[in-house]
Amino acid sequence: MKIVTVSLLVLIMVFCAASLTLAAGWDTCKACHTDSGKIAPSKADLTKKFKTTEELIKAAKETKNPMMTNFKGDDLLKEAAKDLGLK
């Protein structure tokens, strides 16, 4: 039974990791960063606040918001910044 449980957990983890790479860049972010519901700042708010990729990455990595824990990797943030049109 333990082997089945561990195998199932590993399979779920692999699926989740793969889904993050499939939805890269802004597609990963836009579920929370939306105008409706205001869970997080919208795309327009982010582009007003951050003018460079480095500013966005620094702010994302320094945030204490637990919702951002899984999204602090440079590759994801660089792709998101590129999609936002930051330089």
ZADO-1210 file (C-alpha; in nm, 4 decimals, padded with zeros to 6 digits):
<atoms>
<atom x="00.0000" y="00.0000" z="00.0000" code="MET" pos="1"/>
<atom x="00.2877" y="00.2379" z="00.0766" code="LYS" pos="2"/>
<atom x="00.4370" y="00.1814" z="-00.2676" code="ILE" pos="3"/>
<atom x="00.1063" y="00.2682" z="-00.4344" code="VAL" pos="4"/>
<atom x="00.0701" y="00.5836" z="-00.2261" code="THR" pos="5"/>
<atom x="00.4255" y="00.6980" z="-00.2930" code="VAL" pos="6"/>
<atom x="00.3896" y="00.6188" z="-00.6629" code="SER" pos="7"/>
<atom x="00.0681" y="00.8182" z="-00.6809" code="LEU" pos="8"/>
<atom x="00.2288" y="01.1157" z="-00.5067" code="LEU" pos="9"/>
<atom x="00.5270" y="01.1083" z="-00.7427" code="VAL" pos="10"/>
<atom x="00.2941" y="01.0922" z="-01.0422" code="LEU" pos="11"/>
<atom x="00.0967" y="01.3923" z="-00.9170" code="ILE" pos="12"/>
<atom x="00.4161" y="01.5902" z="-00.8560" code="MET" pos="13"/>
<atom x="00.5463" y="01.5140" z="-01.2061" code="VAL" pos="14"/>
<atom x="00.2132" y="01.6151" z="-01.3601" code="PHE" pos="15"/>
<atom x="00.2096" y="01.9435" z="-01.1663" code="CYS" pos="16"/>
<atom x="00.5674" y="02.0260" z="-01.2648" code="ALA" pos="17"/>
<atom x="00.4921" y="01.9510" z="-01.6290" code="ALA" pos="18"/>
<atom x="00.1821" y="02.1680" z="-01.6266" code="SER" pos="19"/>
<atom x="00.3865" y="02.4644" z="-01.4975" code="LEU" pos="20"/>
<atom x="00.6228" y="02.4387" z="-01.7915" code="THR" pos="21"/>
<atom x="00.3380" y="02.4103" z="-02.0410" code="LEU" pos="22"/>
<atom x="00.1797" y="02.7321" z="-01.9179" code="ALA" pos="23"/>
<atom x="00.4803" y="02.9574" z="-01.9045" code="ALA" pos="24"/>
<atom x="00.5088" y="03.3297" z="-01.8858" code="GLY" pos="25"/>
<atom x="00.2031" y="03.5443" z="-01.8315" code="TRP" pos="26"/>
<atom x="-00.0302" y="03.2451" z="-01.8860" code="ASP" pos="27"/>
<atom x="00.0894" y="03.1121" z="-01.5511" code="THR" pos="28"/>
<atom x="00.0303" y="03.4458" z="-01.3781" code="CYS" pos="29"/>
<atom x="-00.2969" y="03.5651" z="-01.5246" code="LYS" pos="30"/>
<atom x="-00.5144" y="03.3353" z="-01.3153" code="ALA" pos="31"/>
<atom x="-00.4443" y="03.5515" z="-01.0078" code="CYS" pos="32"/>
<atom x="-00.3291" y="03.8766" z="-01.1686" code="HIS" pos="33"/>
<atom x="-00.6649" y="03.9786" z="-01.3097" code="THR" pos="34"/>
<atom x="-00.8919" y="04.2826" z="-01.3093" code="ASP" pos="35"/>
<atom x="-01.1930" y="04.0848" z="-01.1928" code="SER" pos="36"/>
<atom x="-01.1747" y="03.9728" z="-00.8334" code="GLY" pos="37"/>
<atom x="-00.8567" y="04.1684" z="-00.7600" code="LYS" pos="38"/>
<atom x="-00.6692" y="03.8746" z="-00.6080" code="ILE" pos="39"/>
<atom x="-00.3423" y="04.0313" z="-00.7243" code="ALA" pos="40"/>
<atom x="-00.2394" y="04.3414" z="-00.9219" code="PRO" pos="41"/>
<atom x="-00.3610" y="04.3371" z="-01.2822" code="SER" pos="42"/>
<atom x="-00.1381" y="04.3277" z="-01.5874" code="LYS" pos="43"/>
<atom x="-00.1911" y="04.7031" z="-01.6335" code="ALA" pos="44"/>
<atom x="-00.0988" y="04.7703" z="-01.2702" code="ASP" pos="45"/>
<atom x="00.2182" y="04.5634" z="-01.3004" code="LEU" pos="46"/>
<atom x="00.3321" y="04.7375" z="-01.6190" code="THR" pos="47"/>
<atom x="00.2771" y="05.0766" z="-01.4548" code="LYS" pos="48"/>
<atom x="00.4698" y="04.9772" z="-01.1429" code="LYS" pos="49"/>
<atom x="00.7612" y="04.7899" z="-01.3032" code="PHE" pos="50"/>
<atom x="00.9516" y="04.9225" z="-01.6031" code="LYS" pos="51"/>
<atom x="01.2231" y="04.6562" z="-01.6278" code="THR" pos="52"/>
<atom x="01.2475" y="04.2807" z="-01.6026" code="THR" pos="53"/>
<atom x="01.4930" y="04.3155" z="-01.3150" code="GLU" pos="54"/>
<atom x="01.2475" y="04.5264" z="-01.1102" code="GLU" pos="55"/>
<atom x="00.9690" y="04.2702" z="-01.1559" code="LEU" pos="56"/>
<atom x="01.1920" y="03.9733" z="-01.0705" code="ILE" pos="57"/>
<atom x="01.3321" y="04.1452" z="-00.7621" code="LYS" pos="58"/>
<atom x="00.9853" y="04.2345" z="-00.6319" code="ALA" pos="59"/>
<atom x="00.8467" y="03.8870" z="-00.7010" code="ALA" pos="60"/>
<atom x="01.1354" y="03.7199" z="-00.5191" code="LYS" pos="61"/>
<atom x="01.1187" y="03.9554" z="-00.2207" code="GLU" pos="62"/>
<atom x="00.7436" y="03.9334" z="-00.1676" code="THR" pos="63"/>
<atom x="00.6226" y="03.7653" z="00.1490" code="LYS" pos="64"/>
<atom x="00.2946" y="03.6615" z="-00.0137" code="ASN" pos="65"/>
<atom x="00.2683" y="03.2813" z="00.0188" code="PRO" pos="66"/>
<atom x="00.0787" y="03.2630" z="-00.3116" code="MET" pos="67"/>
<atom x="00.4041" y="03.3522" z="-00.4926" code="MET" pos="68"/>
<atom x="00.6165" y="03.0758" z="-00.3372" code="THR" pos="69"/>
<atom x="00.6042" y="02.8464" z="-00.6418" code="ASN" pos="70"/>
<atom x="00.6595" y="03.1267" z="-00.8910" code="PHE" pos="71"/>
<atom x="00.9942" y="03.2688" z="-00.7828" code="LYS" pos="72"/>
<atom x="01.2074" y="03.0920" z="-01.0430" code="GLY" pos="73"/>
<atom x="01.4020" y="03.3155" z="-01.2810" code="ASP" pos="74"/>
<atom x="01.2790" y="03.1355" z="-01.5933" code="ASP" pos="75"/>
<atom x="00.9107" y="03.1794" z="-01.5073" code="LEU" pos="76"/>
<atom x="00.9559" y="03.5423" z="-01.4084" code="LEU" pos="77"/>
<atom x="01.1645" y="03.6273" z="-01.7147" code="LYS" pos="78"/>
<atom x="00.9006" y="03.4797" z="-01.9428" code="GLU" pos="79"/>
<atom x="00.6254" y="03.6696" z="-01.7620" code="ALA" pos="80"/>
<atom x="00.8214" y="03.9949" z="-01.7854" code="ALA" pos="81"/>
<atom x="00.8780" y="03.9361" z="-02.1561" code="LYS" pos="82"/>
<atom x="00.5054" y="03.8764" z="-02.2078" code="ASP" pos="83"/>
<atom x="00.4315" y="04.1966" z="-02.0165" code="LEU" pos="84"/>
<atom x="00.6592" y="04.3859" z="-02.2532" code="GLY" pos="85"/>
<atom x="00.9150" y="04.4812" z="-01.9901" code="LEU" pos="86"/>
<atom x="01.2706" y="04.5466" z="-02.1037" code="LYS" pos="87"/>
</atoms>
